[in-house]
Amino acid sequence: MLYYLFTYLHKTFNFPGFGIFRYITFRAGAAAITALIISFWFGPKIIRKLRKYQIGESAKLEAPKTHLAKAGTPTMGGLIVLLAIIIPALLWTDLKNGYILLILFVTVTLGAVGFLDDFLKVVRKKPKGLIGKYKIVGQVFVGLVVGGVIYFFPQWIDQTLVPYNSSTTVPFMKNLEWNLGVFYIPVVIFIITATSNAVNLTDGLDGLAIGTVGIVSGTLAIITYVSGHAVWSQYLTIPFLRGNGELAIYCAAISGAALGFLWFNSHPAQIFMGDTGSLALGGIIGAMCVLIKKELLLPTLGGIFLMETVSVIIQRTYFKYTKKRYGEGRRVFKMAPIHHHFEMLGWPESKIVTRFYIIAILLMILSLATFKVR
């Protein structure tokens, strides 16, 4: 909205300095700062409201015993994150841009699914919240819409997307796109569902998920900017997607929101994100990789989320296998997801989170290196 206002004032009255609002880099910075301010403004208010109505986290029996002390901590903090993403997006992005409209759809829809799950869990006191299959239905629906629009109506988003509607670029390979053909939509559904659940699994320690999301979104801001820049995309020999640069503003808003929420969510947490935030943020990361045609970069970029998910799969698979073969289930890790394994080894929570941040930053550097080392 502010983007349109300042652009109008610049074109109509030629106000000096207002031309700067045309630049993605300036608006990305403005979006990040706006998101940070919104987080700081709404954060304490939402925390007070949640405490007033006793909307807190229940004790998790499947978590280490040290987590019992966290029972009662306000949850549904994803509301702060979503407000801090959506409002700057409405203010600073071009709302006629197809990429922005699609990522807003992902954010709002998965945010609603997560909110419903948290609401049933902490307000209606249903221990399991939203039944798992209904969560999957919501995630599949989002993936179906995103994949369907890109595959069947790429021109609605961007004319430059048309040649790549069912393709993905291959990391470390120059001028190579892999066409997924009829499998494209199922792949998109899988990616969005998987990343949404992966971030949800990662959200088990104070600041772990939101801090990692902030690092990943900062990386995506750089990638989306160069993808939408004619000169930089040609220099790096990646597909030029006109209008893709607007997503850099959205990613900057996510990074600002992540920093703002981390202020309240760092150890010891004043509030938890809940499924309201984790399902939406995971879906956003997956959808972003789809929209910039970097789906195969996701295992590297989101390596922390992949590691958490794989640890759960290994634990459950091995437990079921050994129970069937030996009559008693055995475990590979002391507890899954893997961050709980390190807790059980005696690592302090803050040390685990910090070390995971370091790994995420190293993966960020590796992800960016794939654009030059080819």
Secondary structure, DSSP 8 states (H G I E B T S, - for coil): -HHHHHHHHHHHH--TTGGGGG-HHHHHHHHHHHHHHHHHHHHHHHHHHHHHTT-B----TTS-GGGGGGTT-B--THHHHHHHHHHHHHHHS-TT-HHHHHHHHHHHHHHHHHHHHHIIIIIS--TT-S-HHHHHHHHHHHHHHHHHHHHH-HHHH-GGGGGGTTEEE-TT-TT-EEE-GGGHHHHHHHHHHHHHHHHHHHTTSTTHHHHHHHHHHHHHHHHHHHHT-HHHHHHTT----TTTTHHHHHHHHHHHHHHHHHHHHSSS-SS--HHHHHHHHHHHHHHHHHHTT-GGGHHHHTHHHHHHHHHHHHHHHHHHHHHHHHSS---SSSSSSHHHHHHHTT--HHHHHHHHHHHHHHHHHHHHHTTT--
